[in-house]
Amino acid sequence: MSDENHSMKKLLSVLKNAVSESGDDWENVIQKLGGSDAGSPLPTDGEDTGSQETAKKRRIRGMKDKMEKRNQDISVLDPDYVEQTFQRLAPTLSTSDLAIGEGKYPCVTQAQSSDTPTTSDPTSIILGLYGTIPRWRKNTTVNFAVYAGGWPSNNHAIFAAYRLNQAATTWNSLNLGVTFKWVGVLEDACFVLGYGGNGGDTLARAFFPNSKDLNNMYVYLKAFQSGYVNYLYNVFLHELGHVLGLRHEFAPEREGAGPLVVWGIRNPLSVMSYTFPPQLQPSDRIDTKSFYAYTGTTIRNVRIQDFLPNN
């Protein structure tokens, strides 16, 4: 252990003892000081993320250096540019792809199996992941960006970016207290959309709320094929549901990573089901709004963990 680390641990110990004697709460004191406990494994509600932002910028700088050596870059699309060019490009990308796709929506944000749900009872959104219920902190903004390179063509990048923003706007209309915002600077993003190449039958992949410095969302080759490309907006509705903390509607029957919690009324047609194309149902709107409005700390004895987006 370095002398600096030893001194820091000694200082923290002295501070904790002083706080204990004064009767104040250690976490409150830490927040007032604008710092974080060196012993905390992950930043959570209200914790200062300044050190993480530094690590994030360092990570992105390393990514850029590595890509430059390969004569590639990781620049992101400018939202204004996409908005201005989409209407001209959209017809050439979608008019010939009108067929309805297969009756399943392949998504690997969670583990999937080949069977079908074991219940069709009209009984909700499913919550919970590895012992907690992840959620974004109230009154926060989740920034996202879209890589400019790595796509089959520039048109694919424009089309995907526009559809993702459309889906984000739909979720924003629910006024959950958490807002998605498209940004044109990678360092300002909580997550970034990129092209994942040939993912077999998989259309897209996202993530659940967390404290990582930069998350990835991927859309795969199949999502651009006939029967699917016209529903890219719907695909992103589903994936952003995961980003908000929602699991697949059939998770209790087919997936682990529990315990799982049913919130609201279960609906086999939920946007979080594999029914294609995914559609935001009235039950999705009601249940997701009530989930984010809920002020308790647990749901059926499973702890809620609210994360601050690392924009």
C-alpha positions in Angstrom: 0.0 0.0 0.0 1.4 3.4 -0.9 1.9 6.1 1.7 -0.7 8.2 0.0 -3.4 5.5 0.2 -2.4 4.7 3.8 -2.8 8.4 4.8 -6.2 8.6 3.0 -7.5 5.5 4.8 -6.2 6.9 8.2 -7.9 10.2 7.5 -11.2 8.4 6.6 -11.0 6.4 9.8 -10.5 9.6 11.9 -13.4 11.3 10.2 -15.7 8.3 10.7 -14.8 8.2 14.4 -15.5 11.9 14.7 -18.8 11.6 12.9 -19.8 8.7 15.1 -19.1 10.7 18.3 -21.1 13.6 17.0 -24.1 11.4 16.2 -24.3 12.5 12.6 -24.8 10.1 9.7 -21.6 9.2 7.8 -23.3 9.1 4.4 -24.9 12.5 5.0 -21.5 13.9 5.9 -19.9 12.4 2.8 -22.6 13.9 0.5 -22.2 17.4 2.2 -18.5 17.2 1.6 -19.1 16.3 -2.1 -17.0 13.2 -1.9 -17.5 9.4 -1.8 -16.5 6.7 0.6 -13.3 5.0 -0.6 -14.8 1.7 0.6 -17.9 1.9 -1.6 -17.7 -0.6 -4.5 -20.0 1.3 -6.8 -21.5 4.8 -7.0 -25.2 5.0 -6.3 -27.8 7.6 -5.4 -26.4 11.1 -5.1 -22.8 10.0 -5.0 -20.3 12.3 -6.7 -19.2 10.9 -10.0 -16.4 13.3 -10.7 -13.7 10.6 -10.5 -15.8 8.4 -12.8 -16.1 11.1 -15.4 -12.3 11.4 -15.4 -12.0 7.6 -15.9 -14.6 7.8 -18.7 -12.7 10.5 -20.6 -9.5 8.5 -20.2 -11.2 5.4 -21.5 -12.7 7.2 -24.5 -9.3 8.8 -25.3 -7.8 5.3 -25.2 -10.5 4.0 -27.5 -9.8 6.9 -30.0 -6.1 6.3 -29.9 -6.5 2.6 -30.6 -8.9 3.3 -33.5 -6.7 6.0 -35.0 -3.8 3.4 -35.3 -6.2 1.3 -37.4 -7.1 4.4 -39.5 -10.6 4.3 -38.0 -12.5 6.6 -35.7 -15.2 6.5 -33.1 -16.9 9.8 -33.9 -20.6 10.1 -33.3 -23.4 11.5 -35.5 -24.6 15.0 -35.1 -28.3 15.0 -34.2 -29.1 18.0 -36.3 -27.5 16.5 -39.4 -29.5 13.3 -39.0 -32.8 15.2 -38.6 -32.1 17.2 -41.7 -31.2 14.3 -44.0 -33.6 11.5 -42.8 -36.6 12.4 -44.8 -34.6 12.3 -48.0 -33.0 8.9 -47.2 -35.9 7.1 -45.6 -37.7 6.1 -48.8 -34.7 4.4 -50.3 -34.2 2.4 -47.2 -37.7 1.2 -46.4 -40.2 1.2 -49.3 -39.3 -2.3 -50.4 -39.4 -3.8 -46.9 -43.1 -4.0 -46.1 -43.5 -7.7 -45.2 -44.4 -8.6 -41.7 -41.5 -10.5 -40.0 -41.5 -13.7 -38.1 -43.7 -13.9 -35.0 -40.8 -13.7 -32.5 -38.6 -10.8 -31.5 -35.0 -12.0 -30.9 -33.3 -10.0 -28.3 -30.3 -11.0 -26.2 -30.3 -8.3 -23.5 -31.5 -11.3 -21.4 -30.8 -15.0 -21.9 -33.4 -16.6 -24.2 -34.5 -20.1 -24.7 -36.3 -21.8 -27.6 -39.6 -22.5 -25.8 -42.6 -20.3 -25.6 -44.1 -18.7 -22.5 -45.9 -21.3 -20.3 -48.7 -18.9 -19.5 -51.1 -16.7 -21.4 -53.0 -15.4 -18.4 -53.9 -11.8 -18.8 -52.1 -11.1 -15.7 -47.2 -6.7 -16.4 -43.9 -5.5 -16.5 -41.2 -7.8 -14.9 -38.5 -6.3 -12.7 -35.4 -7.5 -10.9 -31.8 -8.5 -11.9 -29.3 -10.5 -9.7 -30.9 -9.7 -6.4 -31.9 -6.0 -6.9 -34.3 -4.0 -9.0 -32.2 -1.5 -11.1 -33.8 1.8 -12.0 -32.6 5.3 -12.9 -32.7 8.0 -10.3 -35.8 10.3 -10.5 -35.4 13.6 -12.4 -32.3 12.5 -14.4 -31.5 12.5 -18.1 -30.0 9.5 -19.8 -27.9 10.8 -22.7 -27.2 8.7 -25.8 -25.1 9.0 -28.9 -24.8 7.0 -32.2 -21.5 6.0 -33.7 -21.0 7.5 -37.2 -18.8 4.7 -38.5 -18.9 0.9 -38.6 -22.3 0.6 -40.4 -22.9 -1.1 -43.7 -23.4 2.4 -45.1 -24.0 6.0 -43.9 -27.6 5.5 -44.8 -27.9 2.7 -42.3 -26.4 4.9 -39.6 -28.8 7.7 -40.3 -31.8 5.4 -40.4 -31.0 3.7 -37.1 -30.2 6.9 -35.3 -33.4 8.5 -36.4 -35.5 5.5 -35.3 -33.8 5.3 -31.9 -34.5 8.9 -31.3 -38.2 8.3 -32.3 -38.4 5.5 -29.7 -36.7 7.6 -27.1 -39.3 10.4 -27.8 -42.1 8.0 -27.3 -40.8 6.8 -23.9 -40.2 10.5 -23.0 -43.9 11.2 -23.6 -44.7 9.1 -20.6 -43.1 11.7 -18.3 -41.5 9.1 -16.1 -39.1 11.5 -14.5 -36.3 10.0 -16.5 -35.6 11.5 -19.9 -33.6 10.2 -22.9 -31.6 12.9 -24.7 -29.6 12.5 -28.0 -26.2 14.2 -27.8 -23.5 14.6 -30.4 -20.5 14.2 -28.1 -19.4 10.7 -27.0 -18.0 11.9 -23.7 -21.5 13.3 -22.8 -23.3 10.0 -23.4 -24.4 7.3 -20.9 -24.7 4.9 -23.8 -23.9 4.7 -27.5 -25.6 2.8 -30.3 -23.4 0.9 -32.7 -23.7 -1.7 -35.5 -23.0 -5.2 -34.2 -22.6 -7.0 -37.6 -24.1 -10.4 -38.1 -25.7 -11.5 -34.9 -27.6 -14.5 -36.4 -31.3 -14.2 -35.5 -30.7 -11.4 -33.0 -32.0 -8.0 -33.9 -30.6 -5.9 -31.1 -29.1 -5.9 -27.6 -29.2 -3.3 -24.8 -28.5 -3.1 -21.0 -30.1 -2.4 -17.7 -29.6 0.7 -15.5 -26.1 0.7 -14.0 -23.2 3.0 -13.0 -20.8 2.2 -15.9 -19.1 5.1 -17.6 -20.3 4.1 -21.1 -22.8 1.5 -22.0 -23.4 0.0 -25.5 -26.5 -0.7 -27.4 -26.1 -2.8 -30.6 -28.4 -3.3 -33.6 -27.5 -6.3 -35.8 -27.7 -7.2 -39.5 -31.1 -9.0 -39.3 -32.7 -5.7 -38.1 -32.0 -4.2 -41.5 -33.4 -7.1 -43.6 -36.7 -7.3 -45.3 -39.6 -7.7 -42.9 -37.6 -6.1 -40.0 -36.2 -2.8 -41.1 -39.6 -1.1 -41.3 -40.0 -1.9 -37.6 -36.7 -0.6 -36.3 -38.6 2.0 -34.3 -40.5 -0.9 -32.5 -37.2 -2.8 -31.9 -35.8 0.3 -30.2 -39.0 0.7 -28.1 -38.2 -2.8 -26.7 -34.6 -2.2 -26.1 -35.1 1.1 -24.4 -37.6 -0.7 -22.1 -34.6 -2.7 -20.9 -32.6 0.5 -20.5 -35.3 1.6 -18.1 -35.1 -1.6 -16.1 -37.8 -3.7 -17.7 -37.3 -7.4 -18.3 -38.9 -9.7 -20.8 -42.6 -10.3 -20.1 -42.0 -14.0 -20.1 -38.9 -13.8 -17.8 -40.6 -15.7 -14.9 -41.1 -18.8 -17.1 -37.9 -18.7 -19.2 -35.1 -16.7 -17.6 -33.1 -16.6 -14.5 -31.0 -13.8 -12.9 -33.7 -13.4 -10.3 -35.5 -12.9 -8.1 -38.1 -11.5 -10.4 -40.9 -9.2 -9.5 -44.2 -8.8 -11.3 -45.4 -5.1 -11.2 -48.8 -4.3 -12.4 -50.9 -6.4 -14.8 -49.1 -9.1 -16.9 -49.7 -8.7 -20.6 -48.4 -11.2 -23.2 -48.6 -8.4 -25.8 -46.3 -6.1 -23.7 -43.6 -4.2 -25.6 -41.3 -6.4 -23.5 -42.6 -9.6 -25.0 -41.3 -11.3 -28.2 -44.5 -10.5 -30.2 -43.3 -8.9 -33.4 -43.4 -6.0 -33.9 -43.2 -4.9 -30.3 -45.9 -2.3 -29.5 -46.2 -0.1 -26.4 -49.4 -1.3 -24.7 -51.6 0.8 -22.3 -50.5 -1.5 -19.5 -46.8 -0.8 -20.3 -47.5 3.0 -20.0 -49.4 2.6 -16.7 -47.1 0.1 -15.1 -43.8 1.8 -16.1 -45.1 5.2 -14.8 -46.2 3.7 -11.5 -42.9 1.9 -11.2 -40.9 5.1 -11.5 -43.3 7.0 -9.3 -43.0 4.4 -6.5 -41.1 5.9 -3.5 -40.5 2.7 -1.5 -37.1 1.1 -1.2 -38.2 -2.5 -1.8 -40.8 -4.3 -3.9 -41.8 -7.7 -2.4 -38.6 -7.6 -0.3 -36.3 -7.0 -3.3 -34.3 -3.9 -3.0 -34.6 -1.1 -5.5 -31.3 0.4 -6.6 -31.5 3.8 -8.3 -28.5 4.7 -10.5 -27.3 8.1 -11.5 -26.6 8.1 -15.3 -23.0 8.7 -16.1 -23.4 11.2 -18.8 
